[in-house]
Amino acid sequence: MKHARLMLIGMAIAGSAVAHAGELPGIDALDTGGAHIVLLGEVHDNPVHHQNQATAVALLAPSALVFEMLTPEQAATANGMDRGDAAAMAAALDWVHSSWPDFAMYHPIFLAAPQASIFGAAVGRDDLIAAMKSTAADVFGSGANSIGLTPLPPTQQAEREALQMEAHCGALPEDMLPGMVEAQRLRDARFAATTLDALEQSGGPVVVITGNGHARRDWGMPAYLSVAAPDVEVFSLGQVEEIAPPDGLYDAWLITPAAEREDPCAVFEKK
């Protein structure tokens, strides 16, 4: 039975409460309470967040690392090579043609757990487009209900659409918003499924490197993990810039200065 091993893991750790630390003074204060899945959120272009992730990975010594940024094929490449050479890794992963920030920000995370198995959770563009045209559940396929891909309550649907509009600087046509929400839901569900596979194969702990939106407890990966494997302890760390997140969004969070960046809305204004 799929995920049966996870149920045994969950029973073994059921008595260990996940720490709810609130705001941390620094990454060295991170205490995950023995969670078997730890989500390390980030703002993708903030180098401090990646430094903190590398420090946390070294502290946690995970058996597996799941990257939002990697496809399964890229993860297989990373597993089969020397991770010490950043330039060679970036070339092998064809990082320059990805949409992610400089590989130099991510490379220390790989080095922080040199023996950890690497898993790629990225969702392909064709699947994302299909989810936007139909639903995340349709594209996810068998097991969609058991991982939590059921219709959203109207209030949450409206909130998520508003967040998508805000994230895109108010420049999206309103009829695109439901599809954008479905694409995000597909990512979260697939990320969760990949992470559970990583836990089954490695025995844990598993660390996930992902954006803050996917790490949020209310409707990100933790929501799907709690449905698919309710006995597995999950800890979520958010890294935010300058302003504290709403209570309950993460188990713990770090507040950092904002990264230097161009106005992200300028691209929409040019159009």
C-alpha positions as CSV (number, residue, x, y, z in Angstrom):
1,M,0.0,0.0,0.0
2,K,1.4,3.4,-1.1
3,H,2.7,5.4,1.9
4,A,2.2,2.5,4.3
5,R,5.8,3.1,5.5
6,L,5.0,6.7,6.2
7,M,2.2,5.6,8.6
8,L,4.7,3.5,10.5
9,I,7.1,6.5,10.7
10,G,4.3,8.7,11.8
11,M,3.3,6.3,14.6
12,A,6.9,6.2,15.8
13,I,7.1,10.0,16.1
14,A,3.5,10.7,17.1
15,G,4.6,11.6,20.6
16,S,7.2,14.2,19.5
17,A,5.6,17.6,19.1
18,V,6.8,19.9,16.4
19,A,8.3,23.0,17.9
20,H,6.3,26.2,17.2
21,A,9.0,28.8,17.7
22,G,7.5,31.9,16.1
23,E,10.0,34.5,15.1
24,L,13.6,33.2,15.3
25,P,16.5,35.5,16.3
26,G,18.6,33.6,13.7
27,I,18.8,30.4,11.8
28,D,21.0,28.8,14.4
29,A,17.9,28.9,16.7
30,L,15.9,26.6,14.4
31,D,14.3,23.7,16.3
32,T,12.1,21.5,14.2
33,G,11.1,19.2,17.0
34,G,12.3,16.1,15.2
35,A,10.0,16.6,12.2
36,H,10.5,14.2,9.3
37,I,9.7,16.8,6.7
38,V,11.1,20.4,7.0
39,L,10.1,23.1,4.5
40,L,12.6,25.9,4.2
41,G,10.9,28.8,2.5
42,E,12.6,31.6,0.6
43,V,12.2,34.7,-1.4
44,H,13.9,33.3,-4.5
45,D,16.3,36.2,-5.2
46,N,17.3,36.9,-1.6
47,P,20.9,35.6,-1.1
48,V,20.5,35.8,2.7
49,H,17.7,33.3,2.5
50,H,19.8,30.8,0.7
51,Q,22.6,31.2,3.1
52,N,20.2,30.5,5.9
53,Q,18.9,27.4,4.1
54,A,22.5,26.0,3.7
55,T,23.0,26.6,7.4
56,A,19.8,24.9,8.3
57,V,20.5,21.9,6.0
58,A,23.9,21.4,7.7
59,L,22.2,21.5,11.1
60,L,19.5,19.0,10.1
61,A,21.7,16.6,8.1
62,P,18.7,15.3,6.0
63,S,18.7,12.1,4.1
64,A,17.0,13.7,1.2
65,L,16.7,17.2,-0.3
66,V,13.7,18.1,-2.4
67,F,14.2,21.2,-4.7
68,E,11.3,23.1,-6.2
69,M,13.8,24.3,-8.8
70,L,14.8,20.9,-10.2
71,T,13.0,18.5,-12.5
72,P,13.3,14.8,-11.7
73,E,15.7,14.5,-14.6
74,Q,17.9,17.3,-13.3
75,A,17.8,15.6,-9.8
76,A,19.0,12.4,-11.3
77,T,21.9,14.3,-12.9
78,A,22.8,15.9,-9.6
79,N,22.8,12.6,-7.8
80,G,25.2,11.2,-10.4
81,M,27.9,13.8,-10.2
82,D,30.4,15.4,-7.9
83,R,28.6,18.3,-6.2
84,G,31.8,20.1,-5.3
85,D,32.2,21.9,-8.6
86,A,29.6,24.7,-8.9
87,A,30.3,25.5,-12.5
88,A,30.1,21.9,-13.6
89,M,26.8,21.4,-11.7
90,A,25.3,24.6,-13.2
91,A,26.3,23.4,-16.7
92,A,25.0,19.9,-16.2
93,L,21.7,21.2,-14.9
94,D,21.5,23.8,-17.7
95,W,20.8,26.3,-15.0
96,V,21.5,29.3,-17.2
97,H,18.3,28.6,-19.2
98,S,16.2,28.3,-16.1
99,S,14.3,31.1,-14.6
100,W,16.0,30.8,-11.3
101,P,18.5,33.2,-9.7
102,D,22.3,32.6,-10.0
103,F,23.2,29.0,-9.2
104,A,25.9,30.4,-6.8
105,M,23.1,31.1,-4.3
106,Y,21.9,27.5,-4.4
107,H,25.2,25.6,-4.6
108,P,26.0,25.8,-0.8
109,I,22.7,24.0,-0.1
110,F,23.8,21.0,-2.1
111,L,27.2,21.1,-0.3
112,A,25.6,21.3,3.2
113,A,24.3,17.7,2.9
114,P,26.7,16.0,0.5
115,Q,25.3,12.5,1.1
116,A,21.6,13.4,0.8
117,S,19.6,12.1,-2.1
118,I,18.4,14.9,-4.4
119,F,14.8,14.9,-5.6
120,G,13.3,17.3,-8.2
121,A,9.7,18.5,-7.7
122,A,9.3,20.9,-10.6
123,V,6.1,20.7,-12.6
124,G,6.4,20.9,-16.4
125,R,5.0,23.8,-18.3
126,D,2.6,21.6,-20.3
127,D,1.0,20.3,-17.1
128,L,0.7,23.8,-15.7
129,I,-1.0,25.1,-18.8
130,A,-3.3,22.0,-18.7
131,A,-4.2,22.8,-15.0
132,M,-5.0,26.4,-15.9
133,K,-7.4,25.2,-18.6
134,S,-9.1,22.5,-16.5
135,T,-8.3,21.8,-12.9
136,A,-5.3,20.7,-10.8
137,A,-7.1,17.5,-9.9
138,D,-7.7,16.6,-13.5
139,V,-4.0,17.0,-14.3
140,F,-2.8,15.3,-11.1
141,G,-4.9,12.3,-11.9
142,S,-5.3,9.3,-9.7
143,G,-5.0,10.1,-6.1
144,A,-6.1,13.8,-6.4
145,N,-8.7,13.4,-3.7
146,S,-6.4,11.5,-1.3
147,I,-3.9,14.3,-1.4
148,G,-6.5,17.1,-0.9
149,L,-7.2,18.4,-4.4
150,T,-10.8,19.0,-3.8
151,P,-12.8,22.1,-4.7
152,L,-11.8,25.2,-2.6
153,P,-14.2,27.0,-0.3
154,P,-15.5,30.2,-2.1
155,T,-13.8,32.5,0.5
156,Q,-10.4,30.9,0.0
157,Q,-10.8,30.8,-3.8
158,A,-11.5,34.6,-3.8
159,E,-8.5,35.2,-1.4
160,R,-6.2,33.2,-3.6
161,E,-7.3,34.9,-6.8
162,A,-6.7,38.3,-5.1
163,L,-3.2,37.2,-4.1
164,Q,-2.4,36.1,-7.6
165,M,-3.6,39.5,-8.9
166,E,-1.4,41.3,-6.3
167,A,1.6,39.1,-7.2
168,H,1.3,40.1,-10.8
169,C,1.0,43.8,-10.1
170,G,-2.7,44.0,-10.9
171,A,-1.9,43.3,-14.6
172,L,-3.6,40.0,-15.1
173,P,-7.0,39.7,-16.8
174,E,-9.5,38.6,-14.2
175,D,-10.5,35.5,-16.2
176,M,-7.0,34.2,-15.9
177,L,-7.1,34.2,-12.1
178,P,-8.9,30.9,-11.5
179,G,-6.4,29.1,-13.8
180,M,-3.5,30.7,-12.0
181,V,-4.8,29.3,-8.7
182,E,-5.2,25.8,-10.2
183,A,-1.6,25.9,-11.5
184,Q,-0.4,26.8,-8.0
185,R,-2.4,24.1,-6.4
186,L,-1.0,21.5,-8.9
187,R,2.6,22.6,-7.9
188,D,1.8,22.3,-4.2
189,A,0.2,18.8,-4.6
190,R,3.0,17.5,-6.8
191,F,5.7,19.0,-4.5
192,A,4.0,17.2,-1.6
193,A,3.8,13.9,-3.5
194,T,7.5,14.1,-4.4
195,T,8.4,14.9,-0.8
196,L,6.5,11.9,0.5
197,D,8.3,9.7,-2.1
198,A,11.6,11.1,-0.8
199,L,10.6,10.2,2.8
200,E,9.6,6.7,1.8
201,Q,12.8,6.1,-0.1
202,S,15.2,7.8,2.3
203,G,13.6,7.3,5.7
204,G,14.0,11.0,6.5
205,P,14.5,13.6,7.5
206,V,13.6,15.3,4.3
207,V,14.3,19.0,3.7
208,V,12.4,20.9,1.0
209,I,13.8,24.0,-0.7
210,T,10.9,26.1,-1.9
211,G,9.3,29.5,-2.1
212,N,7.5,30.9,0.9
213,G,4.1,30.5,-0.8
214,H,4.5,26.7,-1.1
215,A,5.7,26.5,2.5
216,R,2.7,28.2,4.1
217,R,0.7,26.0,6.3
218,D,-2.8,27.1,5.4
219,W,-2.9,26.2,1.7
220,G,0.7,25.3,0.6
221,M,2.4,22.0,0.8
222,P,1.6,21.3,4.4
223,A,-2.1,21.3,3.6
224,Y,-1.6,18.5,1.1
225,L,0.9,16.6,3.3
226,S,-1.5,16.6,6.2
227,V,-4.2,15.0,4.0
228,A,-2.0,12.4,2.3
229,A,0.1,11.5,5.4
230,P,-1.6,12.9,8.6
231,D,0.7,11.1,11.0
232,V,3.9,12.5,9.5
233,E,5.3,15.6,11.3
234,V,5.9,18.6,9.1
235,F,7.7,21.8,10.1
236,S,7.6,24.9,8.0
237,L,10.0,27.8,8.1
238,G,9.2,31.1,6.3
239,Q,11.8,33.7,5.4
240,V,10.2,37.1,4.9
241,E,11.5,40.5,4.2
242,E,11.1,43.3,6.7
243,I,7.5,42.5,7.8
244,A,6.4,39.6,10.0
245,P,3.9,37.1,8.4
246,P,0.4,36.7,9.8
247,D,0.2,34.4,12.8
248,G,0.0,30.7,11.9
249,L,1.3,31.0,8.4
250,Y,4.5,29.2,9.4
251,D,5.7,27.2,12.4
252,A,8.7,29.6,12.6
253,W,10.0,32.5,10.6
254,L,12.9,34.7,10.0
255,I,12.7,38.4,9.1
256,T,15.5,39.6,6.9
257,P,16.3,42.8,5.0
258,A,14.8,43.0,1.5
259,A,17.1,42.0,-1.3
260,E,18.2,44.7,-3.8
261,R,16.1,44.3,-6.9
262,E,14.5,46.2,-9.7
263,D,10.8,47.1,-9.4
264,P,9.1,43.8,-10.3
265,C,6.1,45.6,-11.7
266,A,8.2,47.5,-14.2
267,V,7.9,44.6,-16.7
268,F,4.2,45.0,-16.7
269,E,4.3,48.7,-17.1
270,K,6.5,48.3,-20.2
271,K,3.8,46.2,-21.8
